[in-house]
Every structure is written in structure tokens, then in C-alpha cells.
């Protein structure tokens, strides 16, 4: 076989290994190493590469942002911030039709602003909001569907771990990406709330309604979330205003959430140790995937697949928008069988250079920001679509009375909302880039 054919065969082999439940990082490492061995005829080149690959990749100061944001999320959970956010949102929205579910979405958005992880947002807010939703007569389908969808806001509302990884792979400015994600994140939360409002009017039996909270109770609940607002303003505002680098802001956020958790009594010596260990385990998992992706992408570069694929796309005569639509459909398909982080790490080094060379009518340097946000929203959909929608299984595990099939059905309206939002952001790039242009 030619070098190009060996490179092409690596993709089905990689997918087979993933279907066999081999960890994605290990699978990419094995295929990349094996492919490079076939191309070079010996293992000396790859073994020699390992001397500098791992150190060169992870000695970067920027990578420290990942464990810091993960630790920030753990401390926020221990500090009980999720409960305060939900209580505040519920007192202001709960009396409306579908208001408690809207409050859950709003609380997910707020918690995502100090967490950065979709799975952590879904798990934490599910524990807080699910009992309340059931108390007020929400069906299992609507309750679990709304929480699974709301959890996806954890990777879109800045700060976001996956946005950081994308920025490093696509060589984009992290601070600008966080700014670009702000308005799409708000649109996501608003879109989910509108979706709930429409759903409960079509199916009024799917939810109950709580009494309107007195203004005094609303204001008290609002004041109670000041730590969250303070940390969000310090972290994201500090990045936007240029006071902190993203890495410094992550350190400030981790310290701030740790202090709040300590002051609330939620942070103990044992809890601190557990948070650090869980952060280390999650960071190790991410770094293993990054190492595997680096080895695999180096092999693909040797095979010439990315260059020939870019040349082939150029000969098709298709418009850039058709090619973009095909890429996004590919992400939707991948989302049914792969987790979001693996999708980003595996595909961005291959697809981004191809799309960056096309003319989408955007000024130089803005395509990477816009494409990153659009892809992230499509990746969100993968978190709530079967058979590997991780948020679905997390939320469903918290509600033993609701079959997983009902949770799948409950997320369908939110998936439609996501697809509409993708179309809007593609049609109007200024929604993503306007704030970036204004600030920078």
C-alpha cells in the first residue's frame, strides 16, 4: 500500500478500536505508532520522538489552565454554589409555566460560568434541581431532558475546558474565544428556556406550577449568589479587560471558589484531597488523549493525508458553505459514538487547516474563533444524543423512575433548538464576532 492508503486505513481501524471500548487516547497512540512504523520500517524514529514529544507538549505554561479550571469546578460544587444558583433562579422564574425547568437551565448556565465542564454541570445541577422538578409535578421526560440539555452549557459558557483545548489545537487566542462564546452561550440558555415554554404549552400536563415568591424572598435569594457573580466577574471580566491572562484567571477562580467553599463549611481536609485527586485523574485523562492525538496526527502528516485531502477538497468545486455543512454533519455523526473532547482532539488538526483555506468572507484571524464556537455547539448536541450522550446517562442515573428512552425523547426538542441556533450563528457571524471586534 502507498503512504496515503495506509493513512486512510488508519481511520476505520481507529473507529473499530473505539467501538471495542479501548480508551480513545490509547487507541490513537497505538494506531499512530503502528502506522508510523509501517511508513518508516522501524520503530527508532517514533521512540526517538518520545524523548521530546511529551515534555515539549506539556511543559507549555498554557496547559496549566486545564487542571485549574477543573479544580475550580470541584470547589464550586463543594461550596454549594449550585444550590444557591438554582434557588435564586427558581424564586424569579418558578411561578411561570415551565418556570422551574427554566430555572434549572438558568442555574446550569450560572454554574457553567464557574465550572467549565458539561458533565460536572449536569451531575451537580441534576442532584439539586431534579427533586424540585419532581415535587412540582414535572414528568420524567421533561425534567431529565431539560437538565441534560442545560448541562451542555458547561462547555459553552466561558470559562470552558474544551474551548481551551480547541484554542491550543487550532492556535487561537483563548481570551478572544471566551469573548466569542459569551453571546452564543446566552443565546443557548435563552433558546432552551423558549423551548421549555413552547413544550409546556403543547403538553400542559407535563408540569405543575409553584406559587409566586414574595419580592423579599427573591431579593434574599439573589443576594445569596454574590460569590458566584463575584468569581465570574473576577475570572471572565479579568480576562476581557486584560487584567489577567487566562491561566492567571483560572488560578484566581480556583482560589476564589476554594475560599468560598471553605467559608461555607463545604471544604474539608478530606474533601480537598478528593478534589485534588479527581482533578489529577481528569487532567491525566485529557493529557493522555492529547498525547495519543499528537502521535496519531504526526503519523497522518507523514502519510500526507491532510495535504492530499485539502487538495482533493479544492478540486471538488463545492462552495465553502457546502463543505462546512458536510463537516458539521460529520460532527453530528461522530457525536453519536464519541465524547466531545475526543472529537475535538481527533478532528481539529485535520479539518481546521482544510476549512481555514476556504473563503467564508471573514477577515483574517476571525474564522478560527467563529468556527470554534459553531463546532462547540454541534459537539454539544453529541452530549445529548444516543447512544453515547454522556449527559443523558448522568441525569438518567439520578432518576431511577424514568426509563432512558424517555430521557432520549425529552432531549429531542432541545436538539432541534441547538440545530436552529447553529443555523443562526452561521447566517449571522456577527453574533459570535461582534463582541470580539468591540473589545479588541
N, C-alpha and C positions, 0 to 999 in steps of 0.2 A: 504493500500500500504506500501511497505518497504521503508526505508530511501532512498535507491538507486533509486527506482521508482519515488519517489517524486522529487528527484534531476533531473532525466531525464525529467519529465513532465515540469519542470521549463523552459526549452528551448523553446518548442513551445508556451507556454504561453507568454514568453518574446517577441518572434517574433510577436505574434498577437498584443500585446500592442504597439510595434514599428510600425506595419502596421496601427494601429489606430491613429498614429501620436502623441502618448504620448511621451514626451521628454525621450530620452534614459536613462538619469540619474534617472529620476523619475520612469521609468519602472523597471530598475534594483533594485532600492531601494524597490519598492513595492513587487516585486517577491521575493527578498531576505528576506525581513521582514516577508512576508506571509509564505514562505517556512520554515523559522526558527521557526515560531510559530507552524506550523504543526508538526515539528520534536520534539520540546520541550514541547508542550502542553500549554505553557503560554507565555506571552509577556515580562515577567520580565527580562529574560536573554538578550533579544535584547535591551530593554530600558536601562538596566544597562550598556550594551556595549557602548551605545551612549555617556555615560559620558566621556569616554576616546577616543573613535574611532576618532571623528572629530578633537579634539585637537591633539591627538597623530599623526594623519596623516598629518596635515597641519602646525604643529609647526616646521616641518623639514626645516632647512635653505635652503636645495637644492630646495624646491618648489618655492622660490622667483625668480628663474631663468625664470619661465614661464611669469609672468607679465612684467618682464624687457625686455625679447625678444619681447613680443607683443608691448610694448611701443616703443621699438626701430624701429619696422616696421612702426608704425604710424608716428613717427618723420621723418623717411626716406621719406615717402610719402609726408609729408608737405614740406620737403626741396627740392622737385623737383628732387630728385636723379634719379627717373625713367626716366624722360625726357632726362637727360644728358647721361645716360647709353644707351638709345635707339639711340640717336643722334650719339654717338661715334661708336656704332656697325654698324649703317646704313652707315656712311661715309666710313667705311672699307669694308663692305660686300655688300652694296646695289646695286652695279653695276653688281653683278653676277646674273646668272639666279636663281630666287627664293631668291635673296640676302636680300631683305627687310624682308621677313619672317624669314630667318636665323638670321638676326639682332634682330628681336623680341625675338627669342629663346635665343640668347646670352644675351640680356638685361634682360630677365626673370631670367637667371642663375645669373647674376650680382646682380640683385635686391634681389633674394632669399638668397644671401650671407649676406645681411644685414637686412633681414626681418624674415625669418623662418616660414612663413605661406603661404600655397599654395593659399588659397582664396584671401588673400591680394595681392599676386604677380599677380594673374590672373586679378583681378579687376583693379589694378593700371596700369599694363602694357597694358591692354586692352584699357584703356582710352587714353594712349599715342600713341600706335602703330596702333590701328585699323584705324584711319583716314588716316594715311600714307599708309597703305596697300591698302586701297580703292583708294587713289589718284593714285597709280601706277598700278591700274588695276587688283589687286588680287581678285579672286572670293570670295564670302562669305564663301564657303565651306573651302577653303584653309586658309583664313585669320582667321576665328574663330577656326578652328581645330588646327592650329599652336599655337595660343595664349592660348587655353585651355590646350593643352599638355605642352607648355612652362611654364604655371603657376604651374604645378605639381613639377617643380624643386624647388619651395619654401620650400618643406618639405624634400628634399633630400640634397641639397647643405647646408652644415653647416654654421651657426647655425640653428637648426630645433627644433621647439617646440615638435613635435611628437616624435623625437628621444629622447628628454629629458624625455618625459612620458614613452617611452619604456624602457629607462635605469633604471628608478625608479621601474617599474613593474618587470623587469627581473633581477634587481640588477646588472646592468652593469656599467662600468666606462663611464661617459658622455664624458670626453675628448677623450678616445680611440674610442668611437663611432663616434665622429666628425671626427677624423682622418680616420677611416674606410670608412666614407661616401664620402670622398673627391674625390677619383679616380672614383668610380661609378657615382658620380654627374657629373664629367667632361665627362664620357662616355655617360651619358644620354643626355647632351647638344649636344655632337658631333653626337650621334645617331639620334637625331631629325633633325639636320642640314643635315645629309646624306639622311634622309628620304625625306626632302623637295626637295633636289637636284634631287633625283630619280623621285619624284612625278611630278615636273615641266618638266622633260624631257619626261615623259609618257604623260602628259597633258600640252603641252606648252601654250595652250590658257588660262590656269588658272592664269597666272600672267603676269605683264609687267616688265619693267626694267628701272631703273633710270640711269642717266649719272654717270660716274666715278668721284668721288670727287677729287679735287686737293689735293696734299700732304699737303699743308699748312692748308687746312680745316680739313684734317684728324688729323693732329697733334694738332690743336686747340681743336677739339672735344675730343681727347684723354686726353689732359691736364685738360679739364673741369671736368673729372670724378675722379680727385685726391681725393676728400673727401671720395668717396666710397671705393677706394683702400686703403686709409689710415685707415678707420674704419675696413675694412675686415682684413687687416694685424694686426691691434691692437687687434681685438677680437679673430680671429681664430689663428693667429700667436702667440698671448699671451698664448692661451690655449695649443697649440702644444709645445711651448718652456717651459711651466711650469711657466711662469711669473704670470699668473692669474689662479685662479680656474674658472670653467665655470660660476659660479654665479658672481664672480668679473668681468669677461669678459663681461657678459651681462650688468652689471651696467656701465662699461666703454663704451660699444656700445650704450646704451640708452643715456648716457650723450653726447657722440660724435655726434650722429645723431641729438640730440636736439640743440647742438651748431651750427651745420651746417644749420639746418632749421631756427634757429634764425638769423644767419648771412645772409641767402638768403632772409629773409623777409617773409618766408612762415609760420613762427611760431608766432602766436599772443596769447594774453591772452585767448581769446575765443577758439582759436584752441587748446591751451594747455589743457584747461578744457575738451574739447570734446575728445581729445586723451586719457586723463586720465580716463574719464568716459567709453569710448569704451574699453579701456584696462581692466578696472574693470569688465565690463559686460562679456567680453570674458573669463577672468580669472574665474569669478564666474561660467560660463557655464562649463568650464573644470573641476573645482573643484567639481561641483555638479555631473558630470559624474564619477569622481574618488570616491566620497563618495558612490554613488549608486553601483559602481563596487565592492567597498570594502565590502559592506553589502551583495551583491549577492555572491561574492566569499567566504565569511565566511560561508554563508549558504551551498554552494556547498561542502566546506570542512567538514561540519557537516554531509552532506548526504553521503560522501565517493565517490562521482562521480569521481573526478580527480584520486584518487588512484586506483579505480577499472578500470577506463578507461586505465590508464597506464599499469596495469596488463593484461588487455584484449589485448591491442596492442602487448604486449610482447609474447602472446600465438599465434598470427596470423602467425608467421613465415615469415613475409614480410621483405624485406631488408629496411634499414633506408631510402634509396633514394625513394623507392616506397611510404613509409609513408610520407616523406617530400613532394612529388608530390601531394599526396592526400590533405595534409594540405594547400598547395598553391592553389589548385583548390577550396578548401573551401573558402579561402580568396577572390578569384576571384568572387565566387558566392555571398558572403556577400557584396562585393563591389558594386553589382548592387542594393542593397537595404539599405545599411548603410553608414554613413560617416566614414572617415578614422580614426578619433580619437576614435570613439565608437568601431570600430572593434578592434583596438589595445588594448583598456582598457578591453574589454569584453573577448577577446580570449587569450591574452598572459599569464595571470595567470593559465589558464587551459592547453594550448597546449605546452607552453615552457618547463615545467617540464617533459612532456612526451618525447619530442624530445631531450632534453638535456641528457637524459639517454641512447640515442642510439649512436652507434659508426659511426661517419662520417669521421673518420681518421684525425681529427683536434686535436691539442694539447689542454690540459685543459685550459679553460678560453677563448678560441678563438671562440668556437661555438656560444656563445651568441652575439658576435659582428657580425659575418658573417650572422647568421640567422636574426638579426635585420635589416640589410641592405637589404637582399633579401626580407623579408616581407614588408619593407617600399616601395620597388619598386612595388611589387604586389598591395599594398594598393594604390599607385599612379594610377594604372590602374582604380581602382574604382572611382577616381575623374573625369574620362573622359569616363565612360561607363554609358549608360542609365539603369534604369530610374532615379537613384539618383546620377548622376555625377554632383556634385556641380559646378565644373569649367565650365561645358557646359552651365549651366543656367546663370552663371555670365557673361560669354562672350557673349552669345546669347542675353542677355538683353541689351547689349551695341550696338548691331547691329540689329535694328528693321527690316531691309530689308531681313535678312537671316532666313529662317524657321529653327526651331530647328532640323528638320530631316536632313537638310544639314550640320548642325554643328556636328550631330552624325556621318554622313558619313565622314566628314572632319577629325575626330579624329581616324578613323579606321586604317590608315597607322601607326599612332603613337602608337596605342595599340599593333600592330604587332611588332613594334620596341622595345617596352617595354618587350614583352614576349621573344624576341630574347636575349635581354640584361639579363634577368633573367637566361636564359639557360647558357649564357656565364659565369655569376658570380657563378652559381652552379658548372659548369665544371672546373672553374679556381678560387678557393677561394683566391689564392694569389693576385688577383686583388683587393680584399677587404682588405686582411690582411697584404699585403706586406709593406705598409707604416707604419702600426701599429708596425710591427716587427722591422722595421728600426729605428723608433723613440724611441720605448720603449724597 
